[in-house]
Amino acid sequence: MIKTDILIIGAGPTGLFTVFEAGLLKLKCHLIDALPQPGGQCSEIYPKKPIYDIPGFPEILAGDLTNNLLEQGKQFEPGFTLGERAETIEKQDDGSFIVTTNKGTQHHAPVVAIAGGLGSFEPRKPAIEGIADYEDKGVEYIIKDPEFYRNKRVVISGGGDSALDWSIFLTDVASEVTLIHRRNEFRGALDSVEKVGELTRAGKINLVTPAEVKELHGDGKIEAVTYVRDGESFQIETDHFIPLFGLSPKLGPIGKWGLEIEKNAIKVNNAANYQTNIPGIFAIGDVNTYPEKLKLILCGFHEATLMCQAAYRIINPGKKYVLKYTTVSGIDGFDGSRKEAPKAVVQAIN
C-alpha cells in the first residue's frame, strides 16, 4: 500500500506542477499515470513542438517543459506509479480513499486530485484491412522520437496540424517523406500549409492529393503502401506508414467513479477550489469543466495552486496556513535542500 498526502492521477504538466505547490505546504504527492513516463501529452504526443503561452517562456518545447517541471518538483521527492491506469476508488470510513490500478497497485490518500488531461487517448485508425498486423512493425500512430526515422522512407497520411508539422520536421531526418491526404485542402495552420507547399516545390516532400491509402504490403513489416487517386492505384515503397488522423480522448474507468460528468469532462466547483461532487476528490487541468473553462496549461497551474490550499485544510483541519512569497520564505525540500534569496548585507557607511 502506497501512502501519501495527495494522490495525483495524471502526470502531465498540471499534475507535475501540483507536486511543487503541495510541497510548499509540506504535503507529499504520489502520481499515477498510464503512460510509461511523466509529461502526459507533452511527452507522448508532441515533445518536440513549441509552446508559446507559458509565463516567462516566450517559447519552450513541450518535452523541455516536462523536464523543467520535474526538476522544479524533484526537491519534494514525489513518488510515481507509471505504466498503470487508475482503475477503482474506494472511500474509507475516515473519508480517505484507496485507489487501485489495473495491475493491482494500491494507493491510500486523504485527497485525490484527478489531473488526467483529456483522459486516455486512443488513435483514430484508418479502415485499412490488416493494419493491426503491422502496428509497431512500421505502422505508428504517434511520433515519439523523430530520430527513429533517421534515413528512413516515411509515408504520412492526414490533413491536420500533426500531419503537416511532422511532414515538415521529418524532411531534415528521413531520407524520403510522402504526405498523402484525401483532399486538396488542409485543416492545419496557414503557415504550415504554405511551408509544405514550399518543401513540395523544392522536392523535399512528395505531396499526393487527393488520395487515400488503401492497402499495406510487407512480409512481417511494412515494405510498401498502395494509394488510390482519381480511381487509379499506385504503390510506393516505404519503411514506415504513419496515419495521423487525431486521437480520441476517453475518461476510462474514472468515468465510473460516481463523479458528475459533462461531455467527457468532470464538473467541478470553480467558485471555490475545483472540488468535484465527492468531497476530497478534485479535478484540475483539461479533465475538468466549469463555466468559461479554458483548456490551457497555465489555467491548470492556477487550478492546481488553489486545489492544494483546499487539500491542506482537509489534511490539517483547524490549522491555519499563512501564505508567504517564496522570495521571503525560501523553499525547504523534503530532501534536506533549501533555496532562498541572498540576505542583504548589513554594514555601516564610515
C-alpha positions as a Markdown table, in Angstrom:
| # | Residue | x | y | z |
|---|---|---|---|---|
| 1 | Met | 0.0 | 0.0 | 0.0 |
| 2 | Ile | 1.5 | 3.3 | -1.1 |
| 3 | Lys | 0.5 | 6.1 | 1.3 |
| 4 | Thr | 0.7 | 9.8 | 0.5 |
| 5 | Asp | -1.0 | 13.1 | 1.3 |
| 6 | Ile | -2.2 | 13.9 | -2.2 |
| 7 | Leu | -2.7 | 11.2 | -4.8 |
| 8 | Ile | -2.5 | 12.7 | -8.3 |
| 9 | Ile | -4.0 | 10.8 | -11.2 |
| 10 | Gly | -2.2 | 12.1 | -14.3 |
| 11 | Ala | 1.5 | 13.1 | -14.6 |
| 12 | Gly | 1.1 | 15.8 | -17.2 |
| 13 | Pro | 2.1 | 19.4 | -16.7 |
| 14 | Thr | -0.7 | 20.2 | -14.3 |
| 15 | Gly | -0.1 | 17.1 | -12.2 |
| 16 | Leu | 3.7 | 17.8 | -12.1 |
| 17 | Phe | 3.2 | 21.4 | -11.0 |
| 18 | Thr | 0.9 | 20.2 | -8.2 |
| 19 | Val | 3.9 | 18.4 | -6.7 |
| 20 | Phe | 5.6 | 21.8 | -6.3 |
| 21 | Glu | 2.6 | 23.7 | -4.9 |
| 22 | Ala | 1.9 | 20.9 | -2.5 |
| 23 | Gly | 5.5 | 20.7 | -1.4 |
| 24 | Leu | 5.4 | 24.4 | -0.4 |
| 25 | Leu | 2.6 | 23.3 | 2.0 |
| 26 | Lys | 4.7 | 20.4 | 3.3 |
| 27 | Leu | 2.4 | 17.9 | 1.6 |
| 28 | Lys | 3.7 | 14.8 | -0.1 |
| 29 | Cys | 2.5 | 13.7 | -3.5 |
| 30 | His | 2.4 | 10.4 | -5.5 |
| 31 | Leu | 1.4 | 10.3 | -9.1 |
| 32 | Ile | -0.3 | 7.6 | -11.2 |
| 33 | Asp | -0.1 | 7.6 | -15.0 |
| 34 | Ala | -0.9 | 5.0 | -17.6 |
| 35 | Leu | 2.0 | 6.2 | -19.7 |
| 36 | Pro | 5.5 | 4.8 | -19.1 |
| 37 | Gln | 7.0 | 8.3 | -18.4 |
| 38 | Pro | 5.8 | 11.6 | -16.9 |
| 39 | Gly | 4.7 | 14.5 | -19.1 |
| 40 | Gly | 1.3 | 13.4 | -20.4 |
| 41 | Gln | 0.7 | 14.7 | -24.0 |
| 42 | Cys | 3.8 | 16.8 | -23.8 |
| 43 | Ser | 6.0 | 13.7 | -23.7 |
| 44 | Glu | 3.8 | 11.2 | -25.5 |
| 45 | Ile | 2.4 | 13.2 | -28.5 |
| 46 | Tyr | 4.4 | 16.4 | -29.1 |
| 47 | Pro | 7.7 | 16.5 | -27.2 |
| 48 | Lys | 9.4 | 18.5 | -29.9 |
| 49 | Lys | 6.6 | 21.0 | -30.6 |
| 50 | Pro | 7.0 | 24.5 | -29.2 |
| 51 | Ile | 4.5 | 26.0 | -26.6 |
| 52 | Tyr | 4.2 | 29.8 | -26.6 |
| 53 | Asp | 1.9 | 30.7 | -23.7 |
| 54 | Ile | 3.8 | 29.5 | -20.7 |
| 55 | Pro | 4.5 | 32.6 | -18.5 |
| 56 | Gly | 8.2 | 33.6 | -18.5 |
| 57 | Phe | 8.9 | 31.4 | -21.6 |
| 58 | Pro | 8.4 | 33.1 | -24.9 |
| 59 | Glu | 8.9 | 29.7 | -26.4 |
| 60 | Ile | 9.6 | 26.3 | -24.9 |
| 61 | Leu | 9.5 | 22.8 | -26.3 |
| 62 | Ala | 6.8 | 20.5 | -24.7 |
| 63 | Gly | 9.5 | 18.0 | -23.7 |
| 64 | Asp | 11.6 | 20.7 | -22.1 |
| 65 | Leu | 8.6 | 22.0 | -20.1 |
| 66 | Thr | 8.2 | 18.5 | -18.7 |
| 67 | Asn | 11.9 | 18.3 | -17.8 |
| 68 | Asn | 11.7 | 21.7 | -16.1 |
| 69 | Leu | 8.6 | 20.7 | -14.1 |
| 70 | Leu | 10.2 | 17.5 | -13.0 |
| 71 | Glu | 13.3 | 19.4 | -11.9 |
| 72 | Gln | 11.2 | 22.0 | -10.0 |
| 73 | Gly | 9.4 | 19.3 | -8.1 |
| 74 | Lys | 12.3 | 17.0 | -7.5 |
| 75 | Gln | 13.2 | 18.5 | -4.1 |
| 76 | Phe | 9.8 | 17.4 | -2.8 |
| 77 | Glu | 10.5 | 13.7 | -3.7 |
| 78 | Pro | 7.3 | 12.7 | -5.4 |
| 79 | Gly | 6.5 | 9.1 | -6.0 |
| 80 | Phe | 5.4 | 7.6 | -9.3 |
| 81 | Thr | 3.4 | 4.6 | -10.4 |
| 82 | Leu | 3.9 | 4.7 | -14.2 |
| 83 | Gly | 2.6 | 2.4 | -16.9 |
| 84 | Glu | -0.5 | 1.7 | -14.8 |
| 85 | Arg | -4.1 | 3.0 | -15.0 |
| 86 | Ala | -6.1 | 4.1 | -12.0 |
| 87 | Glu | -9.0 | 1.6 | -12.1 |
| 88 | Thr | -11.1 | 1.7 | -8.9 |
| 89 | Ile | -11.6 | 4.0 | -5.9 |
| 90 | Glu | -13.0 | 3.2 | -2.5 |
| 91 | Lys | -13.9 | 5.7 | 0.1 |
| 92 | Gln | -12.9 | 4.7 | 3.6 |
| 93 | Asp | -14.7 | 5.3 | 6.9 |
| 94 | Asp | -12.3 | 8.2 | 7.8 |
| 95 | Gly | -13.0 | 9.9 | 4.5 |
| 96 | Ser | -9.8 | 8.9 | 2.8 |
| 97 | Phe | -9.5 | 6.9 | -0.4 |
| 98 | Ile | -7.9 | 3.8 | -1.7 |
| 99 | Val | -7.2 | 3.8 | -5.5 |
| 100 | Thr | -6.2 | 0.6 | -7.2 |
| 101 | Thr | -4.6 | 0.4 | -10.6 |
| 102 | Asn | -5.2 | -2.2 | -13.4 |
| 103 | Lys | -2.1 | -4.0 | -12.1 |
| 104 | Gly | -3.3 | -4.2 | -8.6 |
| 105 | Thr | -1.1 | -1.5 | -7.0 |
| 106 | Gln | -3.0 | 0.2 | -4.1 |
| 107 | His | -2.6 | 3.8 | -3.1 |
| 108 | His | -4.1 | 5.4 | 0.1 |
| 109 | Ala | -4.5 | 9.2 | 0.5 |
| 110 | Pro | -6.9 | 11.6 | 2.2 |
| 111 | Val | -7.1 | 13.7 | -1.0 |
| 112 | Val | -7.3 | 12.7 | -4.7 |
| 113 | Ala | -6.5 | 15.1 | -7.4 |
| 114 | Ile | -7.5 | 14.0 | -10.9 |
| 115 | Ala | -5.2 | 15.7 | -13.4 |
| 116 | Gly | -5.7 | 13.3 | -16.3 |
| 117 | Gly | -5.8 | 15.9 | -19.1 |
| 118 | Leu | -8.3 | 14.9 | -21.7 |
| 119 | Gly | -8.2 | 11.3 | -20.4 |
| 120 | Ser | -6.6 | 8.3 | -22.1 |
| 121 | Phe | -6.0 | 8.7 | -25.8 |
| 122 | Glu | -6.7 | 6.2 | -28.5 |
| 123 | Pro | -5.6 | 6.9 | -32.0 |
| 124 | Arg | -8.2 | 7.1 | -34.8 |
| 125 | Lys | -7.2 | 4.3 | -37.1 |
| 126 | Pro | -7.9 | 4.3 | -40.8 |
| 127 | Ala | -10.1 | 1.5 | -42.1 |
| 128 | Ile | -7.4 | -0.5 | -43.9 |
| 129 | Glu | -7.6 | -4.2 | -43.8 |
| 130 | Gly | -4.8 | -5.9 | -41.8 |
| 131 | Ile | -3.4 | -2.6 | -40.4 |
| 132 | Ala | -3.2 | -4.1 | -36.9 |
| 133 | Asp | -0.8 | -6.8 | -38.1 |
| 134 | Tyr | 1.7 | -4.0 | -38.9 |
| 135 | Glu | 1.4 | -2.0 | -35.7 |
| 136 | Asp | 4.9 | -1.5 | -34.2 |
| 137 | Lys | 6.2 | -3.1 | -37.4 |
| 138 | Gly | 6.3 | 0.0 | -39.5 |
| 139 | Val | 2.9 | 1.4 | -38.6 |
| 140 | Glu | 2.9 | 4.1 | -35.9 |
| 141 | Tyr | 0.1 | 6.4 | -34.9 |
| 142 | Ile | 2.2 | 8.7 | -32.7 |
| 143 | Ile | 5.7 | 10.1 | -33.4 |
| 144 | Lys | 7.6 | 9.9 | -30.1 |
| 145 | Asp | 11.2 | 10.1 | -31.2 |
| 146 | Pro | 11.9 | 11.7 | -34.7 |
| 147 | Glu | 15.4 | 10.1 | -34.7 |
| 148 | Phe | 13.6 | 6.7 | -35.0 |
| 149 | Tyr | 13.0 | 7.8 | -38.7 |
| 150 | Arg | 16.6 | 8.8 | -39.4 |
| 151 | Asn | 17.4 | 8.0 | -43.0 |
| 152 | Lys | 14.1 | 6.0 | -43.4 |
| 153 | Arg | 11.4 | 6.3 | -46.1 |
| 154 | Val | 8.2 | 7.7 | -44.4 |
| 155 | Val | 4.6 | 7.9 | -45.7 |
| 156 | Ile | 2.4 | 10.2 | -43.6 |
| 157 | Ser | -1.4 | 10.3 | -44.1 |
| 158 | Gly | -3.6 | 13.0 | -42.8 |
| 159 | Gly | -4.6 | 16.6 | -43.3 |
| 160 | Gly | -4.4 | 18.3 | -39.9 |
| 161 | Asp | -1.6 | 20.1 | -38.0 |
| 162 | Ser | 0.1 | 16.9 | -36.9 |
| 163 | Ala | 0.4 | 15.6 | -40.4 |
| 164 | Leu | 1.7 | 18.9 | -41.7 |
| 165 | Asp | 4.1 | 19.6 | -38.8 |
| 166 | Trp | 5.7 | 16.2 | -38.8 |
| 167 | Ser | 6.0 | 16.2 | -42.6 |
| 168 | Ile | 7.9 | 19.4 | -42.3 |
| 169 | Phe | 10.0 | 18.3 | -39.4 |
| 170 | Leu | 11.0 | 14.9 | -40.9 |
| 171 | Thr | 12.3 | 16.4 | -44.1 |
| 172 | Asp | 15.5 | 17.0 | -42.1 |
| 173 | Val | 15.5 | 13.5 | -40.7 |
| 174 | Ala | 14.0 | 10.9 | -43.0 |
| 175 | Ser | 15.5 | 10.0 | -46.4 |
| 176 | Glu | 12.1 | 10.4 | -48.1 |
| 177 | Val | 8.8 | 12.0 | -46.9 |
| 178 | Thr | 5.5 | 11.4 | -48.6 |
| 179 | Leu | 2.3 | 13.2 | -47.4 |
| 180 | Ile | -1.0 | 11.7 | -48.6 |
| 181 | His | -4.3 | 13.4 | -48.0 |
| 182 | Arg | -7.8 | 12.6 | -49.3 |
| 183 | Arg | -8.5 | 16.3 | -50.1 |
| 184 | Asn | -6.5 | 19.1 | -51.8 |
| 185 | Glu | -7.4 | 21.3 | -48.8 |
| 186 | Phe | -5.7 | 21.0 | -45.4 |
| 187 | Arg | -7.1 | 21.9 | -41.9 |
| 188 | Gly | -3.8 | 23.0 | -40.4 |
| 189 | Ala | -2.2 | 26.3 | -39.7 |
| 190 | Leu | -1.8 | 28.5 | -42.7 |
| 191 | Asp | 2.0 | 28.9 | -42.3 |
| 192 | Ser | 2.3 | 25.1 | -42.1 |
| 193 | Val | 0.3 | 24.6 | -45.3 |
| 194 | Glu | 2.5 | 27.2 | -47.0 |
| 195 | Lys | 5.7 | 25.5 | -45.7 |
| 196 | Val | 4.6 | 22.1 | -47.0 |
| 197 | Gly | 3.9 | 23.8 | -50.4 |
| 198 | Glu | 7.4 | 25.3 | -50.4 |
| 199 | Leu | 9.0 | 21.9 | -49.5 |
| 200 | Thr | 7.0 | 20.2 | -52.1 |
| 201 | Arg | 8.2 | 22.6 | -54.8 |
| 202 | Ala | 11.7 | 22.1 | -53.6 |
| 203 | Gly | 11.4 | 18.3 | -53.9 |
| 204 | Lys | 11.7 | 17.6 | -50.2 |
| 205 | Ile | 8.1 | 16.4 | -49.7 |
| 206 | Asn | 6.3 | 14.1 | -52.1 |
| 207 | Leu | 2.7 | 15.5 | -51.8 |
| 208 | Val | -0.1 | 13.3 | -53.1 |
| 209 | Thr | -3.6 | 14.7 | -53.1 |
| 210 | Pro | -6.5 | 13.9 | -53.3 |
| 211 | Ala | -5.7 | 10.3 | -52.5 |
| 212 | Glu | -6.2 | 7.6 | -49.8 |
| 213 | Val | -4.0 | 4.8 | -48.6 |
| 214 | Lys | -6.0 | 1.6 | -49.2 |
| 215 | Glu | -3.5 | -1.3 | -48.8 |
| 216 | Leu | -0.4 | -2.2 | -46.8 |
| 217 | His | 2.3 | -4.6 | -48.0 |
| 218 | Gly | 5.2 | -6.4 | -46.4 |
| 219 | Asp | 6.5 | -9.7 | -45.0 |
| 220 | Gly | 6.5 | -9.2 | -41.2 |
| 221 | Lys | 6.9 | -5.4 | -41.6 |
| 222 | Ile | 5.8 | -2.6 | -43.8 |
| 223 | Glu | 7.5 | -2.5 | -47.2 |
| 224 | Ala | 5.0 | -0.6 | -49.3 |
| 225 | Val | 1.6 | 1.0 | -49.4 |
| 226 | Thr | -1.0 | 1.3 | -52.1 |
| 227 | Tyr | -2.9 | 4.6 | -52.5 |
| 228 | Val | -5.8 | 5.4 | -54.8 |
| 229 | Arg | -6.0 | 8.7 | -56.7 |
| 230 | Asp | -8.6 | 9.5 | -59.3 |
| 231 | Gly | -9.7 | 5.9 | -59.4 |
| 232 | Glu | -6.2 | 4.6 | -60.2 |
| 233 | Ser | -4.0 | 2.6 | -57.8 |
| 234 | Phe | -0.3 | 3.4 | -57.2 |
| 235 | Gln | 2.2 | 1.6 | -55.0 |
| 236 | Ile | 5.1 | 3.3 | -53.2 |
| 237 | Glu | 7.8 | 1.6 | -51.2 |
| 238 | Thr | 8.3 | 2.8 | -47.6 |
| 239 | Asp | 9.8 | 1.8 | -44.3 |
| 240 | His | 7.1 | 3.5 | -42.2 |
| 241 | Phe | 3.4 | 4.4 | -42.6 |
| 242 | Ile | 2.1 | 7.0 | -40.1 |
| 243 | Pro | -1.6 | 7.7 | -40.2 |
| 244 | Leu | -2.1 | 10.9 | -38.2 |
| 245 | Phe | -5.9 | 11.2 | -38.0 |
| 246 | Gly | -6.0 | 12.5 | -34.5 |
| 247 | Leu | -6.6 | 11.0 | -31.1 |
| 248 | Ser | -9.9 | 10.1 | -29.4 |
| 249 | Pro | -9.9 | 11.1 | -25.7 |
| 250 | Lys | -11.7 | 8.8 | -23.2 |
| 251 | Leu | -12.1 | 9.2 | -19.4 |
| 252 | Gly | -11.8 | 5.5 | -19.0 |
| 253 | Pro | -12.5 | 3.9 | -15.6 |
| 254 | Ile | -12.6 | 7.3 | -13.9 |
| 255 | Gly | -15.9 | 7.9 | -15.6 |
| 256 | Lys | -17.4 | 5.2 | -13.4 |
| 257 | Trp | -16.4 | 6.6 | -10.1 |
| 258 | Gly | -19.6 | 8.4 | -9.4 |
| 259 | Leu | -18.3 | 11.8 | -10.4 |
| 260 | Glu | -20.6 | 14.3 | -12.2 |
| 261 | Ile | -19.6 | 14.1 | -15.8 |
| 262 | Glu | -20.4 | 16.6 | -18.6 |
| 263 | Lys | -19.2 | 16.0 | -22.2 |
| 264 | Asn | -16.4 | 13.7 | -21.2 |
| 265 | Ala | -15.1 | 16.1 | -18.5 |
| 266 | Ile | -15.5 | 16.2 | -14.7 |
| 267 | Lys | -17.7 | 19.0 | -13.3 |
| 268 | Val | -16.1 | 21.0 | -10.5 |
| 269 | Asn | -16.8 | 24.0 | -8.3 |
| 270 | Asn | -14.6 | 26.7 | -9.8 |
| 271 | Ala | -16.0 | 29.3 | -7.4 |
| 272 | Ala | -14.0 | 27.6 | -4.7 |
| 273 | Asn | -11.3 | 25.1 | -5.2 |
| 274 | Tyr | -12.1 | 22.7 | -8.1 |
| 275 | Gln | -13.6 | 20.0 | -5.9 |
| 276 | Thr | -15.9 | 17.5 | -7.5 |
| 277 | Asn | -19.3 | 16.4 | -6.2 |
| 278 | Ile | -17.4 | 13.9 | -4.0 |
| 279 | Pro | -15.6 | 15.7 | -1.1 |
| 280 | Gly | -11.9 | 15.1 | -1.1 |
| 281 | Ile | -11.7 | 14.4 | -4.8 |
| 282 | Phe | -10.6 | 17.3 | -7.0 |
| 283 | Ala | -10.2 | 17.6 | -10.8 |
| 284 | Ile | -7.7 | 20.1 | -12.3 |
| 285 | Gly | -6.5 | 20.9 | -15.7 |
| 286 | Asp | -8.1 | 19.8 | -19.0 |
| 287 | Val | -10.0 | 17.0 | -17.4 |
| 288 | Asn | -12.4 | 19.3 | -15.6 |
| 289 | Thr | -15.2 | 21.6 | -16.8 |
| 290 | Tyr | -17.0 | 24.7 | -15.4 |
| 291 | Pro | -18.5 | 27.9 | -16.9 |
| 292 | Glu | -16.0 | 29.7 | -19.1 |
| 293 | Lys | -13.4 | 26.9 | -18.8 |
| 294 | Leu | -10.2 | 27.3 | -20.9 |
| 295 | Lys | -8.2 | 24.2 | -21.6 |
| 296 | Leu | -4.8 | 25.8 | -21.2 |
| 297 | Ile | -1.7 | 24.6 | -19.3 |
| 298 | Leu | -1.4 | 27.9 | -17.5 |
| 299 | Cys | -5.0 | 27.6 | -16.3 |
| 300 | Gly | -4.2 | 24.1 | -15.0 |
| 301 | Phe | -1.3 | 25.6 | -13.0 |
| 302 | His | -3.7 | 28.1 | -11.4 |
| 303 | Glu | -6.2 | 25.4 | -10.5 |
| 304 | Ala | -3.5 | 23.2 | -9.0 |
| 305 | Thr | -2.4 | 26.0 | -6.7 |
| 306 | Leu | -5.9 | 26.6 | -5.3 |
| 307 | Met | -6.6 | 22.9 | -5.0 |
| 308 | Cys | -3.5 | 22.4 | -2.9 |
| 309 | Gln | -4.7 | 25.1 | -0.4 |
| 310 | Ala | -8.0 | 23.2 | -0.1 |
| 311 | Ala | -6.1 | 19.9 | 0.4 |
| 312 | Tyr | -4.1 | 21.5 | 3.2 |
| 313 | Arg | -7.3 | 22.3 | 5.1 |
| 314 | Ile | -8.6 | 18.8 | 4.7 |
| 315 | Ile | -5.3 | 17.2 | 5.8 |
| 316 | Asn | -4.7 | 19.7 | 8.6 |
| 317 | Pro | -8.2 | 20.6 | 9.9 |
| 318 | Gly | -8.2 | 23.7 | 12.1 |
| 319 | Lys | -4.6 | 24.6 | 11.3 |
| 320 | Lys | -4.1 | 27.9 | 9.5 |
| 321 | Tyr | -1.7 | 28.3 | 6.8 |
| 322 | Val | -0.1 | 31.7 | 6.3 |
| 323 | Leu | 0.8 | 32.3 | 2.7 |
| 324 | Lys | 4.3 | 33.7 | 2.2 |
| 325 | Tyr | 6.1 | 34.5 | -1.0 |
| 326 | Thr | 8.9 | 32.1 | -1.9 |
| 327 | Thr | 11.2 | 35.1 | -2.2 |
| 328 | Val | 10.6 | 35.7 | 1.5 |
| 329 | Ser | 10.2 | 32.3 | 3.0 |
| 330 | Gly | 12.5 | 30.3 | 0.7 |
| 331 | Ile | 11.8 | 26.7 | -0.1 |
| 332 | Asp | 12.7 | 23.7 | 2.1 |
| 333 | Gly | 12.8 | 20.5 | 0.1 |
| 334 | Phe | 11.9 | 17.1 | 1.6 |
| 335 | Asp | 15.4 | 16.0 | 0.6 |
| 336 | Gly | 17.0 | 18.5 | 3.1 |
| 337 | Ser | 17.8 | 21.1 | 0.5 |
| 338 | Arg | 17.0 | 24.8 | 1.0 |
| 339 | Lys | 16.6 | 27.5 | -1.6 |
| 340 | Glu | 16.4 | 31.1 | -0.5 |
| 341 | Ala | 17.2 | 34.6 | -1.8 |
| 342 | Pro | 20.5 | 36.0 | -0.7 |
| 343 | Lys | 20.2 | 38.0 | 2.5 |
| 344 | Ala | 21.0 | 41.7 | 2.5 |
| 345 | Val | 24.4 | 42.6 | 3.9 |
| 346 | Val | 24.1 | 44.9 | 6.9 |
| 347 | Gln | 27.0 | 47.3 | 7.3 |
| 348 | Ala | 27.7 | 50.9 | 8.3 |
| 349 | Ile | 28.9 | 53.6 | 6.0 |
| 350 | Asn | 32.0 | 55.2 | 7.5 |
